[in-house]
């Protein structure tokens, strides 16, 4: 279990750092370089600690610290519609702002894709390693999702915001403070989600081209 989880979290931290490094490369003049660079360097320091960890609890702690470092710079990656899309940290159950509403929706879609991929190859999506088993929770799908969050879900969310495809009008706000995509927002998001799944990448291990939509299956 520890060996598999180490690989999953290493992949997550590596991919999260790649998102930050890409922003430094492509948008250096539009972001707080020192803040983003500091977060990237912090993620880099986590990788050897993760690779040498021998207990699941310590791995969970390192994963949480790495996620906090990554999200501390996430607001810098939002380059347009800054008034409507302010990110002041991750919140969920329920999401309380537009960015978190999009992230939560994306992670739910990704977890469902991962669960389907696991079951397609004969693995039980409910038996997790990093995420502990709970009744009704697809824990192994949540494990598999971790390394794909940044390069697939987060990057799509940023693209939809920065290209002004999703706007403030695509959200509903409830009296409780919950913010959710409305019907038109979900339809628009799902359209671009399916288009993203058709994009081709070269798998770094297999060295073969495949659509993003097949990556959870290949990883499974």
TAURTA-V226020 format. One record per run of one state. SS is the DSSP state (helix for helix, strand for strand, loop for the rest). FROM is the first residue (numbers start at 1). TO is the last residue. Records with the same first field share a line. If there is no record, write none. Layout:
# TAURTA-V226020
SS: FROM-TO / FROM-TO
This chain:
# TAURTA-V226020
loop: 1-1 / 27-27 / 31-32 / 53-55 / 72-73 / 78-97 / 121-138 / 163-167 / 174-178 / 182-182 / 199-199 / 203-208 / 220-220
helix: 2-26 / 28-30 / 33-52 / 56-71 / 74-77 / 98-120 / 139-162 / 168-170 / 183-198 / 212-219
strand: 171-173 / 179-181 / 200-202 / 209-211
